[in-house]
Every structure is written in C-alpha cells, then in structure tokens.
Amino acid sequence: MLKIGDIEMKNQVVLAPMAGICNSAFRLTVKEFGAGLVCAEMVSDKGIVSQNDRTLDMLFIDEREKPLSLQIFGGERETLVQAAQYVDKNTNADIIDINMGCPVPKITKCDAGAKWLLDPNKIYEMVSAVVDAVEKPVTVKMRMGWDEDHIFAIENAQAVERAGGKAVALHGRTRVQMYEGIANWDIIRDVKQAVNIPVIGNGDVQTPQDAKRMLDETGVDGVMIGRAALGNPWMIYRTVKYLETGELMGEPNAREKIDVSILHLDRLIALKNEHIAVREMRKHAAWYLKGIRGNAIVRNGINECNTRDELVSLLTNFADEVEAKEQEAHQVG
Ligand SMILES: Cc1cc2nc3c(=O)[nH]c(=O)nc-3n(C[C@H](O)[C@H](O)[C@H](O)COP(=O)(O)O)c2cc1C
C-alpha cells in the first residue's frame, strides 16, 4: 500500500500534477473515479508569498478530494519556506510537494523546477529547510536528471530522504528530453532500491496493464498517471480495478464521456466563472471526445463556444447523433 507519513492511500494510483489541468474541478472528478491520491497543479512560491489573488485561488481544495498533495515551486530558500508554511497553516492539503521536474526555461531560469536536479546538496538544504518549517509531510517530484550526462536520480532521492522528505515521485525522463522519447523505468527501479521512503513511479503509463507492469518491474509503492488521464478519468478507474482484481473494464461510450465532460465543465464554472471555464474546457472537451468516431466537426465547433449552453448543446447533440448511428447500425446488422 502507499503510505506517505501517516497518510494511508486507499490504493496505489496517483493522479500526476499538471499545470493548467489539475485544479479542483478535474481533481475531484478523478477522485470520484477512484484515485488513491490526487496532486494539484504547481503553484509559485513567490505568488503565495506576495499573496497574489490568482495564486491564492489555486490553493482551493474541496474536502472530497482528500488525500491531496499540493505542489509548490521555487528556487530560493526563503520564499520556498514561507510558501510551504502558508500552505501548511492555511490549506487543507495533506502533503506538501516540491517541484523538481518542470523543464520550462521560464521556471529553470529562476533556479526552480528541474534546475535542482544538478545539485543534490541544494536539494538536501532546501528540503531540510522546508521539512523543519512545516508539520505536513513533505515530498518531492523529480525527473531522473538534467540531461544524459547529469543523471543524479539516486543521489537526489537519497538527499530528499536524508532531509526528511517522506516520498519521492520520479518521472523517468531528463529535463532535456521534455516529453520526448520513452520514460526510463530502470532508473525508477534503481531509485526504489536506493531509498527507504516510498517511491512513486511516473512516465508513460498509458494503460492499466502498463501500471501493473511498472509496479511489478520496478517495485515502486505507487504509480502516477498524467497524460493518459486527460479527458479520461476512466483510465484511473480501470487501473484501480485492474490492480485490485485483474479485470479489465470496458472503455466508456460516447454518452458517458460527454456526461462526465459536462460535470467537469459545471465544476469549472463553479470554481472560476462561465467565461473562463468554457474557454478552459475547450481543450478538455477535445480530450474527452478522443476516440469517438466522427468527432472532427464537433471538435472544431468546441473552439467557437463561449457559453455553457452552447458547449453543452454541441456535446449532447453529438452524443445523440452517435447513439442514433449506433442504433441504425444495430438494426441493419
Ligand atoms: C500539461 C502538463 C502539465 C504538467 N504540469 C506539471 C506540474 O505542474 N508539476 C509537475 O511536477 N509535473 C507536471 N507535469 C508532468 C507530469 O506530472 C508527468 O510527470 C508527466 O506528464 C509524465 O507522466 P505521463 O507520461 O503519465 O504523462 C505536467 C505534464 C503535462 C503534460
């Protein structure tokens, strides 16, 4: 089982933190599909310290999402510690996670995200400082290294452990790889063997069978799923079930996908406002529609929608059409 500090997850399946995606609306939906742990999108330490309104809005957590891990990023000790203290005292997050994987230049230029991967001593110092300043368990999510020539995953994970970090999530790619190539699971296994804190494996888990294979091949305590859950919370449910029972559940049909996308939309509207939510939902709606035959026209239409009513009627009309076609085919067959 996956246990971080005193927090015991009900299973080993973890939703990855994803910026611009993992807000409360999506996380709660994924939680309802059975995730053992959900991770929030990364939040800027400086945004928290300067009490930026938009940043503080990102700290909202619905009680039903718990247990939840809230991720902060930063490059300087003082602001990172202050932000962690704020999260510790003022949010209902269960875990404070530190980002050491973000590859984007805007972030690494500020010595944040994946930049840390070059310096295990800095990792030790920064994580120690945060651990000493807060009560909630502190964890780290990292990539395996900066580039081919600087893969310090083992040293870095050991530094987290020595500093009092309670778990490490490891994405088996370097910073330079961004999202290219294939995630290296061997290094995930090596890190698992090198530390005594829980390790969560991450990278290229696309199916429930991949999740099982990662657990079997690397011995990790949990499996973290990112892109495969986009527009597809069923991936989480199917994985949980597969790990529990060995049974592979079927894929959802068009109506189910569209119903859940509308639930997601309504939660986004409640969280933000209709104007922002509908725009933000465009990418999600396209992901929900992936794999449904004949979705090209409706996918284009999504980008023209500005209101809930427009988007909902486009999606429900499409579900009606798909069902009518299926019935027709059934009758002909
Ligand atoms: C759109 C997007 C946003 C992401 N944002 C974050 C983030 O805020 N924090 C983080 O640690 N990783 C972030 N990641 C990386 C993922 O958590 C994960 O490590 C990566 O996608 C590999 O896992 P996957 O193959 O299951 O997608 C992001 C990935 C994507 C695709």
The ligand as an SDF file (V2000), in Angstrom:
LIG
                    3D

 31 33  0  0  0  0  0  0  0  0999 V2000
    0.1490   19.6790  -19.3960 C   0  0  0  0  0  0  0  0  0  0  0  0
    1.1200   19.1570  -18.3690 C   0  0  0  0  0  0  0  0  0  0  0  0
    1.3610   19.9000  -17.2230 C   0  0  0  0  0  0  0  0  0  0  0  0
    2.2670   19.4330  -16.2570 C   0  0  0  0  0  0  0  0  0  0  0  0
    2.4520   20.1550  -15.1110 N   0  0  0  0  0  0  0  0  0  0  0  0
    3.2200   19.6540  -14.1200 C   0  0  0  0  0  0  0  0  0  0  0  0
    3.3000   20.3030  -12.8480 C   0  0  0  0  0  0  0  0  0  0  0  0
    2.6380   21.3210  -12.5940 O   0  0  0  0  0  0  0  0  0  0  0  0
    4.1070   19.7350  -11.9110 N   0  0  0  0  0  0  0  0  0  0  0  0
    4.8250   18.5910  -12.1470 C   0  0  0  0  0  0  0  0  0  0  0  0
    5.5470   18.1270  -11.2690 O   0  0  0  0  0  0  0  0  0  0  0  0
    4.7410   17.9540  -13.3280 N   0  0  0  0  0  0  0  0  0  0  0  0
    3.9440   18.4320  -14.2950 C   0  0  0  0  0  0  0  0  0  0  0  0
    3.8060   17.7390  -15.4640 N   0  0  0  0  0  0  0  0  0  0  0  0
    4.4800   16.4380  -15.6320 C   0  0  0  0  0  0  0  0  0  0  0  0
    3.5570   15.2880  -15.2240 C   0  0  0  0  0  0  0  0  0  0  0  0
    3.2410   15.3690  -13.8460 O   0  0  0  0  0  0  0  0  0  0  0  0
    4.2040   13.9230  -15.5050 C   0  0  0  0  0  0  0  0  0  0  0  0
    5.4250   13.8630  -14.8110 O   0  0  0  0  0  0  0  0  0  0  0  0
    4.4900   13.7050  -16.9940 C   0  0  0  0  0  0  0  0  0  0  0  0
    3.3770   14.0830  -17.7870 O   0  0  0  0  0  0  0  0  0  0  0  0
    4.8450   12.2410  -17.2750 C   0  0  0  0  0  0  0  0  0  0  0  0
    3.7980   11.3860  -16.8980 O   0  0  0  0  0  0  0  0  0  0  0  0
    2.7770   10.7490  -18.0030 P   0  0  0  0  0  0  0  0  0  0  0  0
    3.6330   10.0130  -19.0040 O   0  0  0  0  0  0  0  0  0  0  0  0
    1.8830    9.8330  -17.2100 O   0  0  0  0  0  0  0  0  0  0  0  0
    2.0490   11.9050  -18.6300 O   0  0  0  0  0  0  0  0  0  0  0  0
    2.9330   18.2040  -16.4510 C   0  0  0  0  0  0  0  0  0  0  0  0
    2.6850   17.4650  -17.6060 C   0  0  0  0  0  0  0  0  0  0  0  0
    1.7880   17.9180  -18.5570 C   0  0  0  0  0  0  0  0  0  0  0  0
    1.5290   17.0680  -19.7890 C   0  0  0  0  0  0  0  0  0  0  0  0
  1  2  1  0
  2  3  1  0
  2 30  2  0
  3  4  2  0
  4  5  1  0
  4 28  1  0
  5  6  2  0
  6  7  1  0
  6 13  1  0
  7  8  2  0
  7  9  1  0
  9 10  1  0
 10 11  2  0
 10 12  1  0
 12 13  2  0
 13 14  1  0
 14 15  1  0
 14 28  1  0
 15 16  1  0
 16 17  1  0
 16 18  1  0
 18 19  1  0
 18 20  1  0
 20 21  1  0
 20 22  1  0
 22 23  1  0
 23 24  1  0
 24 25  2  0
 24 26  1  0
 24 27  1  0
 28 29  2  0
 29 30  1  0
 30 31  1  0
M  END
$$$$
